[in-house]
Amino acid sequence: MQTYIQMLTSTWDLNYLTSLVNGITKRLQNENIGLHIFNAYDEIYEKDYYEQDRSIFSLPHVDNYIGMIAVFNSVDSTHILADQVAGFKKKNRPVVSIDQHAPDAPFFGLDNYKSMYSLVEHMITVHGCRTFNYVGGPETNEENQLRCRAFNDCLLAHGIKPEPERIRHYRFVVEDGQIAYEQFKSCNLHLPDAVICANDGMAYGYCLAAAQDGFHAPMDFKITGFDNIEQAQFYLPSITSINRSWEQLGYDAADGLMSMINKGTELSGEHFTQGFIKINESCGCNEGKRNLNNDYLGLLNKLSYERRTTQQLYDLRKQLLSSPGINNFRQSLHKSCEVLNIPEYAVCLSENFYKDEYGNVAERFTGKMRAYMPGSLTDIDTSVTLLPPAYEENCNIYIFSALHFGQETFGYCVMPFDHELVSSGAHRSLMDSLALALINIKQHMFLDMMNDKLRSLYVQDMLTGLYNRFGFRDLSASFFEENNGCIFVVYADLDNLKTINDKYGHNYGDKAIIALADALKETFRDEDIKIRMGGDEFIVIGSYLGDWMLNKYRDNIEKYLIRYSKEIDFPVPIKASVAYVSNDNPDNDISIEILVHEADQRMYEIKEQHHKEKNADT
């Protein structure tokens, strides 16, 4: 059986994730060990929505993995790291962490302090900068703390006193760079020699805001970022930054984990992967050396790919939403794979998904889950495996994502890891589309359930639980046709109900009505239709039975009422007039209305006979 390493990731950059995975899989390729990636997409602007993404971290069972790689480098997920690592360490399974320190786990990452120090020093020694603004990430973020400390230390080492009013902290997003520019501008501090940003996104935002005022790097100010992301490289000017060597980082972390697994040794401390300054235009070094023609062609190719992918994702969402029924879901999955030209993926739904509840968050992933794939529908035990049988031993690397909407998590999606699908953002859009399709299905299921409940209330007698007159109207004709007219009709009416109501009260009258209803339930078959027509009148319709059986049923009703009257100490014996008619010939020219009328007439004849017998006794 294939053995796997668990990788928990909170993705803030798509290339970051794919590069790490590339490095990890290169190290594992000769080990016959697979990788399960449990991924949550981090989103600062939609915290509540993407908070549910992190429910995927509760899905895997520790016992099913020989080690863990924890990658929680996004702003709002670092608090999860300690709990996840603690669960693994409790089972004595090796763990390594990437980019964020975790208790009792070896750390693998870039030396943020050293890298930022070298970048600031470059601006001082090469470009002669003396006044600096610092645009940082959250003050509580570990990486930002190291970068900010390096910024201050480097200035002091070169005889430059850091100015507190020139140091600000934000959230690591593009808009923060724009905000920082405006806030510095309000203090007339917006055009220093250099702006040092804790990531490329904020550097890009700072440049955008400055351009609105006619100021541009590197002519009016020099600026640097961190991470060397694609967006910053294509911008004009391209942002001088720190390349973090993500692929090598993934390889190094996997190598450290395999050392613990294979040798049984325990690693500790920090293990740094070498990054380097990526010299671009924004600091002034490469000004005028850029090949804009190549950039233009690269952007055209990128835009062409994005346009094609956008259309595919539109067609995909349309396909998934076009068939709201759960029974059509597998066919929709098959067509969605064709639309995106990707391998088949599985949607695994919790048992709670099928319940007639809405918004239930008590248990996101149940022990038994139903796995939908284009070619199969199977149940899986999540304590044993998270892969449907069609996937077993079929691939070495899978990515798992929570499928959720609002506060409700429906299950998860698992698929072979596709680098292009993930790096392009199409995987993220696919997860969102699946979530929309599932909430659509869930809502239709919920509406169907509610309609069924409303219909049952509409046709159900509230006192007895039998069908009411509307139920008779809806069911009797179709039942007659299904049985080709070969049915029986029993008509029953309580004796002396008015006397019981007048003498003992309507509470006793209701008890008598319920007694006759219960007698019918106990006497007749489940498939027979039992109806309270109103007041004290009842009808039972069933497929044809011989007179001998109907006579026996009538006797059973009488015996039940006698027994019931004694058991509850009813003030008078509960009695009923019961008559029946039946038809055993499908060729008879007869209708359900005629049979009911005949049974009614016979019942009144019996009722009149009972009345005469009572008068004779008195």
MIVO-623467 format. One line per field, with one value per residue (C-alpha): chain; x, y, z; residue number from 0; residue in one letter. Coordinates in steps of 0.001 Angstrom, whole numbers, plus 524288, in hexadecimal, padded with zeros to 5 digits. Layout:
// residues N
chain <- (A,...);
xx <- (X,...);
yy <- (Y,...);
zz <- (Z,...);
n <- (NUM,...);
res <- (A,...);
END
This chain:
// residues 618
chain <- (A,A,A,A,A,A,A,A,A,A,A,A,A,A,A,A,A,A,A,A,A,A,A,A,A,A,A,A,A,A,A,A,A,A,A,A,A,A,A,A,A,A,A,A,A,A,A,A,A,A,A,A,A,A,A,A,A,A,A,A,A,A,A,A,A,A,A,A,A,A,A,A,A,A,A,A,A,A,A,A,A,A,A,A,A,A,A,A,A,A,A,A,A,A,A,A,A,A,A,A,A,A,A,A,A,A,A,A,A,A,A,A,A,A,A,A,A,A,A,A,A,A,A,A,A,A,A,A,A,A,A,A,A,A,A,A,A,A,A,A,A,A,A,A,A,A,A,A,A,A,A,A,A,A,A,A,A,A,A,A,A,A,A,A,A,A,A,A,A,A,A,A,A,A,A,A,A,A,A,A,A,A,A,A,A,A,A,A,A,A,A,A,A,A,A,A,A,A,A,A,A,A,A,A,A,A,A,A,A,A,A,A,A,A,A,A,A,A,A,A,A,A,A,A,A,A,A,A,A,A,A,A,A,A,A,A,A,A,A,A,A,A,A,A,A,A,A,A,A,A,A,A,A,A,A,A,A,A,A,A,A,A,A,A,A,A,A,A,A,A,A,A,A,A,A,A,A,A,A,A,A,A,A,A,A,A,A,A,A,A,A,A,A,A,A,A,A,A,A,A,A,A,A,A,A,A,A,A,A,A,A,A,A,A,A,A,A,A,A,A,A,A,A,A,A,A,A,A,A,A,A,A,A,A,A,A,A,A,A,A,A,A,A,A,A,A,A,A,A,A,A,A,A,A,A,A,A,A,A,A,A,A,A,A,A,A,A,A,A,A,A,A,A,A,A,A,A,A,A,A,A,A,A,A,A,A,A,A,A,A,A,A,A,A,A,A,A,A,A,A,A,A,A,A,A,A,A,A,A,A,A,A,A,A,A,A,A,A,A,A,A,A,A,A,A,A,A,A,A,A,A,A,A,A,A,A,A,A,A,A,A,A,A,A,A,A,A,A,A,A,A,A,A,A,A,A,A,A,A,A,A,A,A,A,A,A,A,A,A,A,A,A,A,A,A,A,A,A,A,A,A,A,A,A,A,A,A,A,A,A,A,A,A,A,A,A,A,A,A,A,A,A,A,A,A,A,A,A,A,A,A,A,A,A,A,A,A,A,A,A,A,A,A,A,A,A,A,A,A,A,A,A,A,A,A,A,A,A,A,A,A,A,A,A,A,A,A,A,A,A,A,A,A,A,A,A,A,A,A,A,A,A,A,A,A,A,A,A,A,A,A,A,A,A,A,A,A,A,A,A,A,A,A,A,A,A,A,A,A,A,A,A,A,A,A,A,A,A,A,A,A,A,A,A,A,A,A,A,A,A,A,A,A,A,A,A,A,A);
xx <- (80000,804F0,80A43,80830,80D6A,8037D,80592,7FD49,7FD99,7F708,7F964,7FBF1,802C1,80015,80E0D,812B8,80A7B,80E0E,81C85,81CD5,815AC,81F45,82AA6,82414,82046,82E06,83332,828B4,828E0,83250,82C8D,81FB4,818D6,80D31,808B0,7FB3E,7F9DE,7EF1D,7EDDC,7E675,7E673,7E901,7E149,7E2AD,7D699,7CD52,7D1DE,7C4DD,7C3A9,7D180,7D1A9,7C963,7D418,7DC69,7D2BA,7DA65,7E516,7DC05,7D9CF,7E627,7E8BB,7F66E,7F7A2,7F6BC,8031E,8117A,814F4,8102E,814BD,80DEE,80D6C,805E2,80BCC,7FF48,7FB4A,7EF37,7F33F,7FF64,7F788,7F34E,80137,803C8,7F77B,7F9E5,80816,80489,7FB48,805F7,8106F,8075C,807B2,81688,815AA,8203C,81C83,8237D,81E75,820B5,821D2,81B4B,82150,819B8,81C10,824F3,82615,831EA,8305C,83358,832CE,8397A,841DF,838C6,841DA,84DFD,846C9,84072,84D1C,85439,8498A,849C5,8589D,85844,85022,859B6,866B9,8637C,85976,85D7B,84FEC,84EFC,8406C,837AA,82946,82590,81884,8168A,80CDB,80570,80D7F,80A55,80F07,81BCF,821A0,81E32,82457,8312B,83125,82E1C,838DA,8428B,83E55,840DD,84D96,8532C,85022,85694,86275,86470,86266,85469,84AAC,83D74,83238,8261A,81CE8,82275,81F68,8118A,80B43,7FFF1,7FACA,803AB,7FA01,7FB13,7F15C,7F9EB,804C5,7FB40,7F686,8048E,807DE,7FC20,7FF38,80D77,8090E,80062,80CDE,814E3,81D22,818FF,8255B,8310B,83D66,83826,82BBE,82E15,821DE,82000,81A6E,818EB,80A4D,80BBC,81719,80E93,8038E,80CAC,81121,80314,7FF56,80B97,80907,7FBF7,803CD,80D93,8187F,81F6F,82A01,83576,83623,82EA3,830E2,836A1,82EA8,83073,8275E,828B5,824C6,82762,8196C,81582,80CDE,81841,8214B,817E8,81543,81C51,82584,827A7,82968,836C2,83403,83893,83753,83435,837FC,82B01,82D8B,83A6E,8339F,829C1,83497,83C52,83078,82CED,83B0D,83B0B,82E5C,83354,83F9B,83725,82EAB,839A3,843CA,83ACA,842BC,83D05,84007,83F25,8422D,841A9,84574,84698,8455D,84D8C,845FB,84BC7,84942,8420C,846D7,83C39,83958,83315,83FFC,84696,8503F,849F2,843AF,8431B,847D6,83A83,835DF,82831,82565,82748,81F17,8144D,81435,81432,808B0,80139,80331,7FF14,7F2ED,7EF65,7F07E,7E89A,7DDFB,7DCF0,7DCC6,7D273,7C98D,7CBD8,7C888,7BC3A,7B812,7BB98,7B333,7A7F8,7A90A,7A98A,79E09,7958A,79222,78E1C,78A47,793D5,790AF,79644,7A268,7ABB0,7A84A,7AB11,7B849,7BBB8,7B857,7BFBC,7CC0E,7CA48,7C883,7D528,7DC61,7E0B6,7E0F6,7D4F2,7D343,7CAFA,7C101,7BF29,7B2E2,7B030,7A451,79F3C,79DE1,7921E,78B02,77F1E,78694,78C1E,79820,79CB9,7AADD,7ABB2,7B3A0,7BA35,7C026,7B917,7BF47,7B831,7B80C,7B2A5,7BC80,7B723,7BFA7,7BC0D,7BD18,7B9A6,7B1DF,7B773,7B748,7C443,7C882,7D065,7D737,7DD9A,7DF54,7DB52,7DC9C,7D1AF,7D561,7D75E,7E2EA,7E9CB,7F7D1,7F4E9,7FCDD,806E7,80221,7F457,7EEB3,7E317,7DA42,7CE50,7C185,7B996,7B03B,7AD44,7AEA0,7ABE0,7B643,7B0E9,7BCEA,7C986,7CF07,7DAFA,7E23C,7EFD4,7F83A,7F8B9,80332,7FD4E,7EF8B,7F432,7FDD4,7F3E4,7E9A2,7E06A,7E0BC,7DC3E,7D141,7CD7C,7CC04,7C36C,7BB38,7B96C,7B549,7AB1D,7A634,7A4FA,79DD0,794C2,7925E,790DF,786E0,77F11,77F9D,77B64,77023,76BE7,76C1B,76465,75A90,7590D,756BA,74CFF,74625,7456A,73F94,735F8,73123,732A5,72885,72F31,7274D,72932,734E3,72CB4,72A7A,71FBE,71581,7201A,7280B,71C53,71B02,7296B,72B78,71EE3,71D75,72B99,72ADC,71E90,72552,731D0,729C9,72121,7154D,71761,7169F,70EBF,708F9,70635,6FD87,6FD9A,6F607,6F66E,6E9D9,6E432,6EF18,6E57B,6E0FA,6EF1F,6F245,6E5FF,6E6FA,6F5AD,6FBA1,702C5,70F5E,7090C,70360,71112,715D9,70B34,70EEE,71D3A,7197A,712B4,71E28,727B3,71F01,71FD8,72E9E,7305A,726B6,72A03,73691,74076,73DDB,72F36,72AA2,72459,71C6F,714BF,70A8A,70657,6FF9A,6FDE9,6FE31,70998,70CDF,716EE,71A89,722E6,72592,71B5B,71937,70F11,70311,70804,71408,70C0E,702B0,70E6A,71385,7063C,7065C,7143E,70FE4,704DB,70E15,71819,70DE3,708E7,716B6,71A5B,70E29,711AE,72028,71D8D,71151,708CD,6FB93,6F411,6F846,6FD7C,6F65F,6F640,6EE00,6F6C6,6F2DA,6FA4F,6F8E6,702A9,704C8,70C6E,7096B,7114E,7071A,6FC14,6F724,6F998,700FA,70702,6FBDD,6F1BC,6F8C5,6F9F3,6EB9D,6E7A1,6F02C,6EA49,6DC8D,6DFAB,6E60B,6D9BA,6D180,6DA2C,6D9D2,6CAF7,6CAB4,6D3AA,6CA84,6BEB6,6C5C7,6C972,6BB71,6B697,6C012,6BB56);
yy <- (80000,80D98,81595,8242F,8309F,83ADB,848D9,853AC,86065,86D90,8736E,881ED,880D6,87674,875DA,8746A,8681D,861ED,864EC,85EB7,852C2,851A8,85158,847BF,83E34,83E89,839FB,82F89,82A16,81EEF,81BE8,8158F,81F0E,82736,834A7,838FB,847C9,84D6B,85B28,86723,87374,87F64,88BA5,89800,89E88,89319,88DBA,887A4,88067,87B4E,8783C,86C94,86898,86539,85ADF,851F1,8512E,84945,83EE6,83652,82C30,82C95,81DBB,81D51,8255F,82302,8316E,83F45,84B8C,85781,863A2,86E98,87AD7,882A5,88DB1,887A7,8795D,87995,8776F,86A26,8651F,861B8,85963,851BC,84EED,84B19,84086,83A8E,83B79,834C3,828D9,829A4,82CA7,83590,84367,84E63,85C42,86582,8744A,874BB,86F66,864B9,85F6A,85366,852D7,855F1,8625E,8638C,870A2,87C8A,8848D,8904C,8985E,89607,897D0,8A4A1,8A982,8A714,8ADFA,8BA24,8BA0C,8B9A9,8C60D,8CCCE,8C879,8C7AA,8D284,8DB82,8DC29,8E306,8E527,8D92D,8D5DD,8C82F,8C25F,8B607,8AB08,8A7FE,8AB03,89D81,89662,88F2C,8920E,8A06E,8A189,89C07,8A4B0,8B0E1,8ADCD,8ABCE,8B8E4,8C010,8B8F2,8BB7C,8CA0A,8CAFB,8C354,8CDA1,8D934,8DBFD,8DDFD,8D775,8E12D,8DB69,8E3E5,8DD78,8CF92,8CA81,8BD09,8B7F7,8AAF2,8A6D3,8AA59,8B38E,8BD54,8BED1,8C463,8CE6C,8D1C1,8D2ED,8DC90,8E51F,8E4CA,8E84E,8F2DE,8F8E1,8FACF,8FEFA,8F293,8EBA8,8EDDE,8E8E4,8E3E7,8D609,8CEE2,8C16C,8B8EA,8AC13,8A5D6,8A868,8AAC8,8B6B2,8BBC2,8BA8A,8C1C4,8CCB8,8CEAA,8CF0E,8D9A2,8E1A3,8E0FB,8E7C1,8F387,8F28A,8EC5A,8E032,8D6EA,8D72A,8E56E,8EBC4,8E141,8D3A9,8C83A,8B9CC,8AE97,8A0A1,8934B,8963B,89309,89308,89F16,8A74D,8A283,8A681,8B3F6,8BFA1,8C1B6,8B399,8B2AD,8AF92,8A4D2,8989C,88BB3,881C2,87565,86EEC,8626C,86041,86333,85868,84EE8,8523F,850C7,84392,83F38,842AF,83B53,82F4A,82F86,82E67,823CD,81B6B,81CFC,81EC7,82AB1,83725,84411,850F3,85F2D,8677B,86362,86E6C,86DCE,877F7,8830D,88DF0,89BEC,89C40,8A8C9,8AF38,8BD2F,8C37C,8C570,8CB7C,8C079,8BB02,8C764,8C72D,8B91A,8B2C1,8ABE2,8B17A,8A9C0,89CF2,8A206,8A5D7,8986F,89202,89A2C,89734,888A5,889ED,891BE,88820,87CC2,88400,8876F,8794A,8747E,87E86,8799B,86B89,86EDA,875DD,869DE,8615B,8691A,8693E,85A79,857E9,860DC,85BF1,84F0F,851F8,843FE,83B73,83032,837E4,83C11,83192,834DC,84332,83F8E,837DE,84343,84CCC,8448A,8452C,853EB,85626,84AC1,84585,837E3,83338,83880,833DB,83B5B,834E7,838FD,83791,8303E,83D44,84230,83969,83CDF,845B3,8502C,85CBD,863A5,85868,85A48,85070,84657,84A75,83D4C,830F1,82397,81E76,826D8,824CD,826E4,82B9C,829B3,829E5,81B19,816A9,81911,812E8,81469,81634,8152E,8217F,81B5D,811B0,8195A,8262F,82113,81A49,80CC1,81225,81A06,80FD8,80D7C,815E6,82206,826D6,83499,8396F,84672,8471D,852F5,855A2,857EB,861DA,86D26,876B8,86F8F,86226,85899,84E0E,84580,84619,84501,83CBB,83C30,83951,8455C,84CFC,85794,85F92,85EB3,86394,86DF9,873F9,87565,86C1F,86259,86CD1,870C5,86286,860E4,86D01,8680D,85AC9,8617F,86978,85D3C,8561E,8612C,86168,852C4,853F1,85ECD,856ED,84B15,8539A,85962,84BBE,8472C,85306,8510C,842D5,84717,85163,847A2,83DCA,8484D,84BC2,83DC6,83957,83997,83FD5,838AD,82AC4,82B31,824FD,82B2B,83567,83890,83F01,8329E,82AD9,83415,83309,82474,81CE5,81E6B,81AC0,80F1E,80A7C,80B52,804A1,7F8FF,7F8B2,7FB34,7EEC0,7F4D8,7F4D6,8005B,7FFCF,80A62,80C06,8156A,816E3,813F2,81DE7,82802,8333E,82D06,82B3F,8397F,83EB6,8364D,83521,84034,84168,83C7E,82F1D,83078,832A3,826A0,81E8C,823B9,8209A,812FB,80FDF,81576,80CF4,8012E,80376,80531,7F86F,7F0AD,7F44D,7F32D,7FE30,7FF95,80148,80F72,81395,82026,82839,82E99,837BB,836EE,8289D,82325,81ADA,813FE,8097B,8065F,7FAB6,7F0F4,7E646,7DCF2,7D22D,7D440,7CAA2,7D31C,7DFA7,7D94B,7D585,7E38C,7E8A1,7DF65,7E3BD,7F1F8,7EEB1,7E6F8,7F1E5,7FBE8,7F33B,7F0E0,7FF2B,803A4,7FAE5,7FE9C,80D37,80B64,8128C,8162C,80EBE,8042A,80A13,80450,80690,80305,7FCB3,7F8BA,7F4FA,7F2E5,7ED1A,7EAD6,7DF4C,7E15E,7EBB6,7EB6E,7F025,7FD97,80387,80EE8,81230,81BBB,81106,807B2,81207,8156E,80721,80536,81179,80C87,7FF50,805DA,80DCA,80185,7FB47,807C7,807EC,7F9C2,7FD32,80871,7FF82,7F582,80010,804FA,7F725,7F52D,80184);
zz <- (80000,7FC72,807D5,8084D,80E48,81259,80DEC,813DD,80C44,80D6D,80018,7FE87,7F149,7E70B,7E205,7F003,7F19F,7E48E,7E644,7F3C1,7EEA5,7E34C,7ECC1,7F611,7EB5B,7E5A2,7F2C5,7F464,7E691,7E9D5,7F72C,7F2D4,7FBE7,7F7C3,7FBEE,80074,7FFED,80881,80354,807E8,7FFC9,80817,8053A,80D41,807A5,809CE,816D2,81AA1,80DB8,80D2A,81BAA,81792,80E06,819CD,81E26,814EE,81F3B,82813,81D9B,81DA1,82835,82DCC,82DCA,81EEE,81CAF,81F96,8208D,81EC0,817DE,81D81,814FF,81BB3,815F1,8140D,81D05,82351,82454,82CAC,8392E,83406,832D6,8411B,84299,83627,8397E,8477C,842A1,83A41,844AC,84E64,84574,84447,835CB,83006,82C2F,82527,823B2,81869,819FE,82767,833DC,83AC6,84890,848B3,839E5,83175,8298A,81B11,81477,80F66,81890,81831,8209D,81871,80B90,80F70,81543,8086F,800C6,8095A,8091A,7FA43,7FA3B,8036C,7FDBD,7EF42,7EDEF,7F90C,7FF14,80C56,80EC6,80F4D,810D1,81562,8110A,81911,81AD8,82771,83398,83916,82CEC,82F28,821DC,82270,82FE3,82ACD,81ECD,826A3,8307D,82560,81F96,82C5B,82F49,821C6,8229E,8300A,82B62,820C7,829C3,8259D,83095,82DAE,82E36,834DC,82CCC,82087,82512,82327,82395,81B68,8160C,80AB7,7FFCD,7F41F,7F9AC,805B8,7FD4A,7F7F0,805AC,80A72,7FFA2,802F7,81186,80F54,805D8,81046,81852,80C58,80DD3,8014E,7F940,8011A,7FAC8,7FBDD,7FFE3,80592,804D9,80BEE,7FFAC,7F12C,7F1AA,7FA59,7F228,7E613,7ECFF,7F162,7E354,7DE6B,7E823,7E552,7D6B9,7D8F5,7DD97,7D25E,7DA5F,7D581,7DA1C,7D930,7D4B8,7DFF7,7EA3A,7EA8B,7EF89,7F2C1,7F5FB,7FAB8,7F4EB,7E67C,7E23E,7D3F2,7D4CB,7D9AE,7CEE4,7C40F,7C9C8,7C41C,7CAE3,7CEE1,7DD99,7E35E,7ED1E,7F443,7ED1A,7F7B2,7F017,7F322,7EB92,7F287,7FF67,7FCBE,7F967,805AA,80E91,80894,809D0,8183B,81A6D,81331,81B7E,827A6,8218A,81BE5,82690,83222,83602,83B85,834E8,83BF9,83A1A,82DE9,82039,81680,807CA,800DA,7FA86,7F276,7EE58,7E15A,7DB34,7D30D,7CF01,7DAEE,7E229,7D637,7D32A,7C6EA,7C1DF,7B31D,7B1F3,7B18D,7A529,7A41F,797BF,79EF8,7AA43,7A0D9,79A71,7A7D6,7AC2B,79FA2,7A1B0,7AFD3,7AC6C,7A1B5,7AB24,7B587,7ABB1,7A756,7B560,7B921,7AE4C,7B26C,7C079,7BC0E,7B441,7BFDB,7C970,7BFD3,7BE65,7CCFF,7CFE3,7C4BB,7CB8D,7D993,7DCD2,7E44E,7DB16,7CF9A,7D6F0,7D1CF,7C3CA,7C697,7CC52,7C02C,7B750,7BFEC,7BE73,7AFC2,7B034,7B7BF,7B15F,7BE8C,7C4B5,7CBDF,7D98F,7E4EF,7ECF1,7FA2F,80180,81003,814E1,819FF,80C13,809DA,81665,8165C,81DB5,8187E,81D9B,8264F,82A58,8355E,82DCF,8213D,81D94,821CE,82363,8177E,80B54,7FDBE,7F2CE,7E5BE,7D9CD,7CB63,7CAA0,7D841,7E49F,7F0E7,7FF9C,80693,814BC,81760,82311,819A7,80D09,80703,7F928,7F1A4,7EC5F,7DEAD,7E3CC,7EC20,7E7A3,7DBC3,7DECE,7E88B,7EAEF,7EDEB,7F207,7FB68,7FD05,80566,7FE39,805B0,804BA,80F94,81C70,816BD,8121A,8090D,807CC,80017,7F275,7EF75,7E29F,7DD4D,7DEFE,7D231,7D259,7C75F,7CCEF,7DA2F,7D5A0,7CC45,7D6EC,7CFD1,7DB14,7E483,7DB44,7D98A,7E847,7E8E1,7DD7A,7E3E0,7F079,7E90B,7E235,7EF38,7F612,7EA4B,7EB91,7FA50,7F8E5,7EF11,7F808,8036B,7FB89,7F72B,80541,809AC,7FEB6,802B2,810B8,80C92,803D3,80EEE,817AF,80CEB,80B66,81991,82449,82FEE,83A68,835A8,82C76,82199,8146E,81400,809AC,80127,8022C,7FD71,7F1ED,7EE3F,7F04C,7EE14,7DF50,7DC51,7E5A9,7DEC1,7D17D,7D62F,7DAC3,7CE97,7D722,7DF16,7EC85,7F906,8003F,80EC8,81486,8235B,82BEC,83AC0,841C2,84B39,849C9,84C23,858C4,85D4D,85A2F,860CF,86CFB,86F36,86759,85A70,86085,861D9,8543D,84EE6,85646,84FD7,84260,844F4,849A1,83CC0,834FF,83CC2,83A87,82BD9,82C75,833E7,82BAF,81DBD,81609,814EE,80664,80880,80845,81513,814FC,81EAC,8161D,820F6,82E2A,8318F,8239D,81EB9,811F9,80F0D,800E4,7FD5F,7F295,7F147,7FCAB,7FDE3,80647,81051,812EC,81379,81D16,8255D,824B2,82909,834B5,83811,83840,841A8,84A88,84AA3,84EB9,859B0,85EB3,85D87,864E1,8704D,87064,871A9,879F6,87025,8760B,86B69,861BC,8552F,8498F,83AE9,82F44,82505,81745,80B12,7FC82,7F30F,7E4A7,7DF2E,7D0AF,7C93C,7BE5D,7C713,7C364,7D09C,7D6C0,7E3C5,7E656,7E440,7ED6E,7F80E,7F696,7F7C6,803C6,809BB,8075D,80D7C,81917,81BB6,81AE5,82548,82D58,82CCC,83131,83CBE,84044,84042,848A5,85273,85347,8551C,8607E,86739);
n <- (0,1,2,3,4,5,6,7,8,9,10,11,12,13,14,15,16,17,18,19,20,21,22,23,24,25,26,27,28,29,30,31,32,33,34,35,36,37,38,39,40,41,42,43,44,45,46,47,48,49,50,51,52,53,54,55,56,57,58,59,60,61,62,63,64,65,66,67,68,69,70,71,72,73,74,75,76,77,78,79,80,81,82,83,84,85,86,87,88,89,90,91,92,93,94,95,96,97,98,99,100,101,102,103,104,105,106,107,108,109,110,111,112,113,114,115,116,117,118,119,120,121,122,123,124,125,126,127,128,129,130,131,132,133,134,135,136,137,138,139,140,141,142,143,144,145,146,147,148,149,150,151,152,153,154,155,156,157,158,159,160,161,162,163,164,165,166,167,168,169,170,171,172,173,174,175,176,177,178,179,180,181,182,183,184,185,186,187,188,189,190,191,192,193,194,195,196,197,198,199,200,201,202,203,204,205,206,207,208,209,210,211,212,213,214,215,216,217,218,219,220,221,222,223,224,225,226,227,228,229,230,231,232,233,234,235,236,237,238,239,240,241,242,243,244,245,246,247,248,249,250,251,252,253,254,255,256,257,258,259,260,261,262,263,264,265,266,267,268,269,270,271,272,273,274,275,276,277,278,279,280,281,282,283,284,285,286,287,288,289,290,291,292,293,294,295,296,297,298,299,300,301,302,303,304,305,306,307,308,309,310,311,312,313,314,315,316,317,318,319,320,321,322,323,324,325,326,327,328,329,330,331,332,333,334,335,336,337,338,339,340,341,342,343,344,345,346,347,348,349,350,351,352,353,354,355,356,357,358,359,360,361,362,363,364,365,366,367,368,369,370,371,372,373,374,375,376,377,378,379,380,381,382,383,384,385,386,387,388,389,390,391,392,393,394,395,396,397,398,399,400,401,402,403,404,405,406,407,408,409,410,411,412,413,414,415,416,417,418,419,420,421,422,423,424,425,426,427,428,429,430,431,432,433,434,435,436,437,438,439,440,441,442,443,444,445,446,447,448,449,450,451,452,453,454,455,456,457,458,459,460,461,462,463,464,465,466,467,468,469,470,471,472,473,474,475,476,477,478,479,480,481,482,483,484,485,486,487,488,489,490,491,492,493,494,495,496,497,498,499,500,501,502,503,504,505,506,507,508,509,510,511,512,513,514,515,516,517,518,519,520,521,522,523,524,525,526,527,528,529,530,531,532,533,534,535,536,537,538,539,540,541,542,543,544,545,546,547,548,549,550,551,552,553,554,555,556,557,558,559,560,561,562,563,564,565,566,567,568,569,570,571,572,573,574,575,576,577,578,579,580,581,582,583,584,585,586,587,588,589,590,591,592,593,594,595,596,597,598,599,600,601,602,603,604,605,606,607,608,609,610,611,612,613,614,615,616,617);
res <- (M,Q,T,Y,I,Q,M,L,T,S,T,W,D,L,N,Y,L,T,S,L,V,N,G,I,T,K,R,L,Q,N,E,N,I,G,L,H,I,F,N,A,Y,D,E,I,Y,E,K,D,Y,Y,E,Q,D,R,S,I,F,S,L,P,H,V,D,N,Y,I,G,M,I,A,V,F,N,S,V,D,S,T,H,I,L,A,D,Q,V,A,G,F,K,K,K,N,R,P,V,V,S,I,D,Q,H,A,P,D,A,P,F,F,G,L,D,N,Y,K,S,M,Y,S,L,V,E,H,M,I,T,V,H,G,C,R,T,F,N,Y,V,G,G,P,E,T,N,E,E,N,Q,L,R,C,R,A,F,N,D,C,L,L,A,H,G,I,K,P,E,P,E,R,I,R,H,Y,R,F,V,V,E,D,G,Q,I,A,Y,E,Q,F,K,S,C,N,L,H,L,P,D,A,V,I,C,A,N,D,G,M,A,Y,G,Y,C,L,A,A,A,Q,D,G,F,H,A,P,M,D,F,K,I,T,G,F,D,N,I,E,Q,A,Q,F,Y,L,P,S,I,T,S,I,N,R,S,W,E,Q,L,G,Y,D,A,A,D,G,L,M,S,M,I,N,K,G,T,E,L,S,G,E,H,F,T,Q,G,F,I,K,I,N,E,S,C,G,C,N,E,G,K,R,N,L,N,N,D,Y,L,G,L,L,N,K,L,S,Y,E,R,R,T,T,Q,Q,L,Y,D,L,R,K,Q,L,L,S,S,P,G,I,N,N,F,R,Q,S,L,H,K,S,C,E,V,L,N,I,P,E,Y,A,V,C,L,S,E,N,F,Y,K,D,E,Y,G,N,V,A,E,R,F,T,G,K,M,R,A,Y,M,P,G,S,L,T,D,I,D,T,S,V,T,L,L,P,P,A,Y,E,E,N,C,N,I,Y,I,F,S,A,L,H,F,G,Q,E,T,F,G,Y,C,V,M,P,F,D,H,E,L,V,S,S,G,A,H,R,S,L,M,D,S,L,A,L,A,L,I,N,I,K,Q,H,M,F,L,D,M,M,N,D,K,L,R,S,L,Y,V,Q,D,M,L,T,G,L,Y,N,R,F,G,F,R,D,L,S,A,S,F,F,E,E,N,N,G,C,I,F,V,V,Y,A,D,L,D,N,L,K,T,I,N,D,K,Y,G,H,N,Y,G,D,K,A,I,I,A,L,A,D,A,L,K,E,T,F,R,D,E,D,I,K,I,R,M,G,G,D,E,F,I,V,I,G,S,Y,L,G,D,W,M,L,N,K,Y,R,D,N,I,E,K,Y,L,I,R,Y,S,K,E,I,D,F,P,V,P,I,K,A,S,V,A,Y,V,S,N,D,N,P,D,N,D,I,S,I,E,I,L,V,H,E,A,D,Q,R,M,Y,E,I,K,E,Q,H,H,K,E,K,N,A,D,T);
END
